[in-house]
Amino acid sequence: MTGKELFQQTTSLDKIVEILRRRVQPAAMFLILSQLGSSNQENSDVFRSDFIKHMDALLGQVVIERSEDADTVACVRQHVHQLVHNRPIYFPQGLFAMWKYILVHCESPTPPSSQEVYEQYKMVFPLCMRFGDVLSEQSRGGPVDLFQAFVFGERPNFEQSLMRTLVLYCVIARQAERYKQDFFDFQTVFQDKYGVSLLDYITALFGLYAMWKQKTGDVGGKIREDWYQSISTAFEKTAIAHIVADVIQPLCFTFEEGKGAFTNNVSEPWDFKFFHDHPLYLFPGDSVIPVNLPVLEYALTEGLFWKIRACFSQDDLRFQNFFGKPLELYVFDTVSGACKQSSSTYVIYPEIKFGPKKSRHDSPDVIVRAGNKVIAIEVKAKRLRYEASVVKGDLASIQSDQRLMTIEPMQQLYGRMRQILNHECAEINLDGVTELHLVSATLGEFPHIPPFEDETRRSWSELHGIHQTVYLHRMSIEDVEVLSGLLTRRSKSVFAVLREASKNPYISFRRYVFDRGIAARNPQVFQKEMAELLKAAAADIFRVQSI
């Protein structure tokens, strides 16, 4: 909701900045913004109720202090109730914008009193709505703006993403025997640079995250004044207390550091990379709060890739070149493990090399056959270019990402399957197959929105040479995990879902499954590995030291 919708007029940016300078107590407002950005749906409903009560109180004051007609004010109150009912009264981009503008335009904060927190809480929702007007004016409209909004608003399943991160980095990437001469030990490089193992780093950061996550469900959506967390106190009884500062400090920023980071780009509506790199706000001393929990989730998942990448120079591509291989094995293990849990009979073909010695090809990462039907999956460790595509909204960069993530991988997959169907790979028998589902998967996700999706589908329509009935799908890794959950069911239902999903190009596969209430249980392929990781983490991190 914007300020214009509620107040029937917009507030200029200059006026908003004046309000920030005169009336905002930064420390109190940061405490509130952090919790609003971390709230769940139940808490959001409580915040909406608080806002309505506050507006009712203000309208009551208008009747008393200004002798306004009570019936007129009652009509206004009814309008506010109808307008706000079941609608979000704040939004993530607005909360991020408030962080940025407060850092740039306010002075370094002093610790807030309880009264200041209460007063700032009454201000935050109307202020966020006014920022909605500013952001709407900065919007260019059209497909690029829709693209940016989609990327910013998409929030992956954190539990699944964290599990995938742990399995990818701490299990599969360490299985040297599966890579032969291609194995690269980036774990040792990470520990040499940061002084802590990758598992200890993840566990320490997750421990901090869990402390805040627990608090979000404790008090029914009320703003907490005990939201601060002392880094030293949080870990004082753990085995890594002596190195935790080295883990957490690089993820923190002070008021002055935030001011310096945003002074020259405060008006850029989509540039929040600084918060992804530094998700924790550090108060004087060692108390921290998250900018919000989603950016801390990012640090534990997607951000971990860039944390490891920072161990190497720009020209050193060893980690990036290696990372695609564990990802391919993760997809194979997930899909094949799910098939083994099904009552249906599947034939699984792993990736192999085929063709003449001078021009060898790789088959898809995994091929699943059930009778006369086949699913072939090829995965690429591709992501959107954050700076050019997401922040700047550069159309040429977006179109390049589209080609690399949605068009070229499908062209490769289609070509390989055409060769296999033409009996160029003797090890893979697809005789008698009449229906194929080709799945091009990427680690990142390119939005399923027009006109980009239309262009992708147009390019796909030019693929020829497979004479069986073929359905083309593009998925993220999370979509593939949902597909794996379906594979634990009877094969007939899996292929029916895939056929129908292919008719819905403007939503992701997981969204299609979720919206239709289709049961897709987690196949729990890596239960043993996860249990061992948790046991190792408990031994290394949360061991109480002897006194």
C-alpha positions in Angstrom: 0.0 0.0 0.0 1.2 3.5 -0.8 0.8 6.8 1.0 -1.3 8.1 -1.9 -3.9 5.3 -1.5 -4.3 6.0 2.2 -3.8 9.8 2.4 -5.1 10.7 -1.1 -1.9 12.7 -1.8 1.8 12.0 -2.2 4.6 13.3 -0.1 7.7 14.6 -1.8 11.0 13.0 -1.1 12.3 16.3 0.3 9.5 16.3 2.8 10.1 12.7 3.7 13.8 13.5 4.3 12.8 16.4 6.5 10.6 14.0 8.6 13.5 11.6 8.9 15.9 14.3 10.2 13.4 15.9 12.6 11.5 12.9 14.0 13.3 9.6 13.5 15.4 8.1 16.2 17.6 5.8 14.1 18.4 3.2 16.7 14.8 2.7 17.7 13.7 2.7 14.0 16.4 0.2 13.1 15.1 -2.1 15.8 11.6 -1.9 14.4 12.6 -2.2 10.7 14.7 -5.3 11.5 11.7 -7.0 13.1 9.2 -6.0 10.5 11.4 -7.3 7.8 11.8 -10.6 9.7 8.1 -11.1 10.6 5.9 -14.0 9.5 2.4 -13.7 8.3 0.8 -14.1 11.7 3.0 -11.2 13.0 2.1 -9.1 10.0 -1.6 -9.5 10.9 -0.8 -8.2 14.4 1.1 -5.2 13.0 -1.8 -4.4 10.7 -4.2 -4.5 13.6 -1.9 -2.1 15.6 -1.9 0.3 12.7 -5.7 0.3 12.5 -5.9 1.0 16.2 -3.4 3.8 15.9 -5.4 5.4 13.0 -8.6 5.1 15.0 -7.0 6.9 17.9 -5.8 9.7 15.6 -9.2 10.1 14.1 -10.7 10.2 17.6 -8.3 13.0 18.4 -9.5 14.9 15.3 -13.1 14.9 16.6 -12.0 16.2 20.0 -9.3 18.7 19.1 -10.7 20.1 15.9 -14.4 19.7 16.5 -14.7 17.8 13.2 -18.1 16.3 12.4 -18.2 12.8 14.1 -20.1 11.3 11.2 -17.6 12.5 8.7 -14.7 11.1 10.7 -16.6 7.8 11.1 -16.8 7.6 7.3 -13.1 8.2 7.1 -12.5 5.5 9.7 -14.6 3.0 7.7 -12.7 3.9 4.5 -9.3 3.2 6.3 -10.6 -0.1 7.6 -11.8 -1.2 4.2 -8.6 0.0 2.5 -6.2 -1.8 4.9 -8.2 -5.0 5.4 -6.2 -8.0 4.3 -3.6 -5.9 2.6 0.1 -5.5 3.5 0.8 -2.2 5.1 4.6 -2.4 4.5 6.7 -4.1 1.9 10.3 -5.3 1.8 11.6 -2.8 -0.7 10.1 0.1 1.4 11.8 -1.2 4.6 15.2 -1.4 2.8 14.7 2.1 1.4 14.0 3.4 4.9 17.3 1.8 6.2 19.2 3.5 3.4 17.7 7.0 3.8 18.0 6.9 7.6 21.6 6.0 7.3 22.3 8.8 4.8 20.2 11.6 6.3 20.2 11.0 10.0 22.9 11.3 12.7 24.7 8.5 14.5 22.1 7.1 17.0 22.1 6.9 20.7 20.5 3.9 22.5 16.7 4.2 22.4 14.4 4.4 25.3 11.2 2.3 25.5 9.2 5.4 24.9 11.2 6.2 21.8 10.6 2.7 20.4 6.9 3.1 21.0 6.7 6.5 19.3 8.8 5.2 16.3 6.5 2.2 16.0 3.5 4.5 15.5 5.5 6.3 12.7 6.9 3.4 10.8 3.8 2.3 8.7 2.8 5.7 7.3 6.4 6.4 6.6 6.9 3.2 4.7 3.7 3.9 2.7 5.2 7.3 1.8 8.3 5.6 0.6 6.0 3.5 -1.6 5.1 6.7 -3.4 8.7 7.6 -4.0 9.6 4.1 -5.2 6.6 4.1 -7.5 7.8 7.4 -9.1 11.3 6.0 -9.6 9.8 2.9 -11.4 10.4 2.9 -15.1 7.5 0.6 -15.7 7.4 -2.1 -18.4 9.0 -5.5 -18.5 12.4 -4.5 -17.0 10.7 -3.1 -13.9 8.6 -6.2 -13.6 11.7 -8.3 -14.0 13.4 -6.4 -11.1 10.4 -6.6 -8.9 10.1 -10.4 -9.5 13.7 -11.1 -8.7 13.6 -8.9 -5.5 10.3 -10.4 -4.3 11.1 -14.0 -4.9 12.1 -15.7 -1.6 13.3 -19.3 -1.7 12.4 -22.0 0.8 15.1 -21.4 3.4 15.1 -24.8 5.0 15.4 -26.5 1.7 18.1 -24.0 0.5 20.1 -24.5 3.7 20.0 -28.3 3.4 21.1 -28.1 -0.2 23.9 -25.7 0.8 25.2 -28.1 3.5 25.0 -31.2 1.2 26.6 -29.4 -1.7 29.5 -27.8 0.1 30.1 -30.1 3.0 29.3 -33.5 1.6 29.3 -33.8 -2.2 32.0 -31.3 -2.9 34.3 -33.3 -0.5 33.9 -36.7 -2.2 37.1 -36.5 -4.1 36.7 -40.0 -5.5 33.7 -38.9 -7.6 35.8 -36.2 -9.5 39.1 -38.0 -10.2 41.5 -35.5 -11.7 38.9 -32.7 -11.7 38.7 -32.5 -7.8 39.4 -29.1 -6.3 39.8 -28.7 -2.5 38.4 -25.2 -2.0 37.6 -26.1 1.7 41.2 -25.8 2.7 41.6 -22.5 0.9 38.5 -21.2 2.8 39.9 -22.3 6.2 43.3 -20.8 5.4 41.7 -17.4 4.6 39.0 -17.2 7.3 40.6 -19.3 10.1 37.5 -21.5 10.4 36.1 -24.5 8.6 33.2 -24.1 6.2 31.0 -26.2 8.4 31.9 -24.2 11.5 31.2 -21.0 9.6 27.8 -22.1 8.5 26.9 -23.5 12.0 28.0 -20.3 13.8 26.1 -18.1 11.5 23.0 -20.3 11.7 23.2 -20.3 15.5 22.9 -16.5 15.5 20.1 -16.7 13.0 18.2 -19.3 15.1 18.3 -17.0 18.1 16.4 -14.3 16.2 14.1 -16.8 14.4 12.9 -18.1 17.7 12.0 -14.6 18.9 9.8 -13.9 15.8 7.2 -16.4 17.1 7.4 -15.6 20.8 5.2 -12.6 21.6 2.4 -12.4 19.0 3.9 -9.9 16.7 4.9 -7.3 19.2 8.1 -5.3 18.7 10.7 -6.6 21.1 13.3 -4.5 22.9 15.5 -7.6 23.5 16.0 -8.1 19.8 19.7 -7.1 20.2 22.2 -10.0 20.4 25.7 -9.7 21.9 28.2 -11.6 19.7 30.5 -12.5 22.6 27.6 -13.5 24.9 25.9 -15.7 22.3 29.0 -17.9 21.8 30.8 -17.6 25.1 30.1 -21.2 26.0 31.0 -22.7 22.7 34.2 -24.2 21.4 34.6 -21.4 18.9 34.2 -18.4 21.2 37.8 -17.4 20.4 37.2 -17.1 16.7 33.5 -16.1 16.4 34.4 -12.4 16.0 36.4 -13.3 12.9 33.4 -15.1 11.5 30.7 -12.5 12.4 32.6 -9.2 12.2 33.0 -9.1 8.4 29.2 -9.5 8.1 28.6 -6.4 10.2 28.4 -2.7 9.4 28.3 0.4 11.6 26.2 3.5 11.1 29.1 5.4 9.6 29.9 2.5 7.3 26.3 2.3 6.1 26.2 6.1 5.5 29.4 5.9 3.4 28.1 2.9 1.4 24.8 4.6 0.4 25.6 8.3 0.2 26.2 8.2 -3.6 23.4 5.7 -4.5 20.7 6.2 -1.9 18.1 6.8 -4.6 18.9 3.6 -6.6 15.6 1.6 -5.9 17.0 -1.9 -6.3 20.6 -1.6 -5.0 20.7 -3.5 -1.7 23.9 -5.5 -2.3 25.6 -3.8 0.7 23.0 -5.5 2.9 23.6 -8.9 1.3 27.3 -8.5 2.0 26.7 -7.1 5.5 23.4 -8.4 6.9 24.2 -7.4 10.5 23.9 -3.9 12.0 26.5 -3.3 14.7 25.7 -1.0 17.6 28.5 0.5 19.7 30.0 -2.4 21.6 29.3 -5.8 20.2 25.5 -5.9 20.0 24.0 -6.7 16.6 20.6 -7.0 14.9 19.9 -8.3 11.4 18.8 -5.9 8.7 16.2 -8.6 8.4 16.3 -12.4 8.5 16.0 -12.9 4.7 19.4 -11.2 4.1 20.9 -13.5 6.8 19.3 -16.4 5.1 21.0 -15.2 1.9 24.3 -15.1 3.6 23.9 -18.8 4.7 22.9 -20.0 1.2 23.5 -18.0 -2.0 25.9 -15.6 -0.3 28.1 -18.5 0.7 29.1 -19.0 -2.9 30.4 -15.4 -3.1 32.1 -15.8 0.4 34.1 -18.7 -1.1 34.7 -16.9 -4.4 36.3 -14.1 -2.4 39.1 -16.5 -1.4 40.4 -16.2 -5.0 41.6 -13.5 -7.2 39.4 -12.3 -10.1 41.5 -14.2 -12.6 41.5 -17.4 -10.5 38.4 -19.4 -11.7 39.2 -22.7 -10.2 36.3 -22.7 -7.7 33.8 -21.4 -10.3 34.9 -24.0 -12.8 34.7 -26.8 -10.3 31.4 -25.9 -8.6 29.2 -27.0 -11.5 30.3 -30.6 -11.0 29.0 -31.0 -7.4 25.8 -29.4 -8.5 25.3 -32.0 -11.2 26.0 -34.8 -8.7 23.5 -33.2 -6.3 20.8 -33.3 -8.9 21.6 -36.9 -9.8 21.6 -38.0 -6.2 18.4 -36.2 -5.5 16.5 -37.5 -8.5 17.8 -41.1 -8.4 17.3 -41.3 -4.6 13.7 -40.2 -5.0 13.1 -42.8 -7.7 14.3 -45.5 -5.4 11.6 -44.5 -2.9 8.8 -44.9 -5.4 6.6 -47.9 -5.9 7.0 -47.4 -9.6 9.8 -48.9 -11.6 12.3 -46.4 -13.0 15.4 -46.9 -15.0 18.1 -44.3 -14.1 20.9 -43.3 -16.5 23.7 -41.1 -15.1 25.8 -38.8 -17.2 28.2 -40.6 -19.5 30.5 -39.6 -22.4 29.6 -40.8 -25.8 30.4 -40.3 -29.5 33.7 -40.4 -31.5 36.9 -39.9 -29.5 37.7 -36.6 -31.2 34.3 -35.1 -30.5 33.0 -36.7 -27.2 29.7 -35.5 -25.8 28.1 -35.6 -22.3 24.7 -37.1 -21.9 22.2 -35.3 -19.7 23.0 -35.2 -15.9 20.3 -37.7 -15.3 17.7 -39.6 -17.4 14.7 -41.2 -15.8 12.7 -43.8 -17.8 9.3 -45.2 -16.8 8.0 -47.4 -19.5 7.5 -45.4 -22.6 8.1 -42.1 -20.9 11.3 -40.2 -20.1 12.5 -37.3 -18.1 15.9 -35.9 -19.0 17.5 -33.2 -16.8 20.5 -31.0 -17.5 21.7 -28.5 -14.8 23.8 -25.5 -15.2 25.4 -23.4 -12.4 24.0 -20.2 -13.9 22.8 -17.1 -12.1 21.5 -13.6 -13.0 24.1 -10.9 -13.1 23.2 -8.9 -10.0 24.8 -5.5 -10.8 23.9 -5.2 -14.5 20.6 -7.1 -14.7 19.0 -6.8 -11.3 20.3 -3.5 -9.9 20.7 -1.5 -13.1 18.0 -3.2 -15.1 20.1 -3.2 -18.2 18.0 -4.8 -20.9 21.0 -6.1 -22.9 22.3 -7.8 -19.8 18.9 -9.2 -19.0 18.6 -10.6 -22.5 22.1 -12.1 -22.3 21.2 -13.8 -19.0 18.0 -15.0 -20.6 20.0 -16.6 -23.5 22.5 -18.2 -21.1 19.9 -19.5 -18.6 16.8 -20.4 -20.7 17.7 -20.8 -24.4 21.2 -22.2 -24.9 20.9 -24.9 -22.1 17.7 -26.2 -23.7 19.3 -26.2 -27.2 22.2 -28.3 -25.8 19.8 -30.7 -24.0 17.6 -31.1 -27.0 20.6 -31.8 -29.3 22.0 -34.4 -26.9 18.6 -36.2 -26.6 18.2 -36.2 -30.4 21.6 -37.9 -30.7 20.7 -40.5 -28.0 17.3 -41.2 -29.7 19.2 -41.7 -32.9 21.2 -44.5 -31.3 24.4 -42.6 -31.1 24.9 -43.7 -27.4 24.7 -47.4 -27.1 24.7 -47.3 -23.2 21.4 -45.5 -23.0 18.4 -47.5 -24.4 15.4 -45.3 -25.2 13.8 -47.7 -27.7 10.0 -47.6 -27.5 9.9 -44.2 -25.8 6.9 -42.1 -27.0 6.9 -39.2 -24.6 9.8 -37.0 -23.4 10.1 -34.3 -20.9 13.3 -32.2 -21.2 14.2 -30.2 -18.1 16.8 -27.5 -18.4 17.7 -26.5 -14.8 19.7 -23.6 -13.4 21.0 -22.8 -9.9 19.6 -19.3 -10.2 16.2 -18.5 -11.6 15.2 -16.4 -14.6 11.7 -15.0 -14.0 8.8 -16.6 -15.8 7.3 -13.4 -17.0 6.3 -11.9 -20.4 7.7 -10.8 -22.8 10.9 -12.7 -21.8 9.2 -16.1 -21.4 7.5 -15.5 -24.8 10.9 -15.0 -26.4 12.3 -18.2 -24.7 9.3 -20.2 -26.0 9.7 -18.8 -29.5 13.3 -19.9 -29.5 12.3 -23.4 -28.2 9.8 -23.7 -31.1 12.7 -23.7 -33.5 14.1 -26.9 -32.1 13.5 -29.9 -34.4 14.6 -33.5 -35.0 12.9 -35.4 -32.1 9.9 -37.2 -33.5 8.4 -38.4 -30.2 6.0 -36.1 -28.3 8.3 -33.7 -26.4 7.6 -31.3 -23.6 10.1 -28.6 -22.7 10.5 -27.3 -19.2 12.9 -24.9 -17.5 13.3 -25.1 -13.7 15.4 -23.9 -10.8 17.1 -26.3 -8.5 14.2 -25.8 -6.1 11.8 -26.8 -8.8 13.9 -30.0 -9.5 13.7 -30.8 -5.8 9.9 -30.5 -6.0 9.9 -32.7 -9.1 12.0 -35.3 -7.1 9.3 -35.2 -4.4 6.7 -36.1 -7.1 8.9 -39.0 -8.3 8.4 -40.8 -5.0 4.8 -41.2 -6.1 3.4 -43.4 -8.9 5.0 -42.5 -12.2 1.6 -42.0 -14.0 0.8 -39.0 -11.8 4.2 -37.4 -12.2 4.0 -37.3 -16.0 0.4 -35.9 -15.8 1.6 -33.0 -13.6 4.5 -32.3 -16.0 2.2 -32.2 -19.0 -0.2 -29.8 -17.4 2.6 -27.6 -16.0 4.0 -27.1 -19.5 0.8 -25.3 -20.4 1.4 -22.7 -17.7 4.6 -20.8 -18.9 4.2 -17.8 -16.6 4.7 -19.5 -13.2 7.5 -21.7 -11.9 7.0 -25.5 -11.6 7.0 -25.4 -7.8 4.4 -22.6 -7.8 2.2 -24.6 -10.2 2.4 -27.6 -7.9 1.8 -25.5 -4.7 -1.1 -23.6 -6.2 -2.9 -26.8 -7.1 -2.4 -28.4 -3.8 -0.4 -31.3 -5.3 1.3 -33.3 -2.6 5.1 -33.5 -3.2 6.8 -34.8 -0.1 10.5 -34.2 0.5 12.2 -37.4 -0.6 14.7 -37.2 2.3 17.6 -38.4 0.2 20.3 -37.1 2.4 19.1 -38.0 5.8 22.2 -39.9 6.8 24.6 -37.2 5.6 22.6 -34.5 7.3 22.6 -36.4 10.6 26.4 -36.8 10.4 26.8 -33.0 9.6 24.7 -32.1 12.6 26.6 -34.4 14.8 29.9 -32.9 13.7 28.6 -29.4 14.2 27.4 -30.2 17.7 30.8 -31.7 18.6 32.8 -28.8 17.1 30.7 -25.8 17.9 28.1 -26.3 20.7 30.3 -28.2 23.1 30.2 -26.6 26.5 33.8 -25.9 27.5 35.0 -27.1 30.9 35.3 -24.3 33.5 
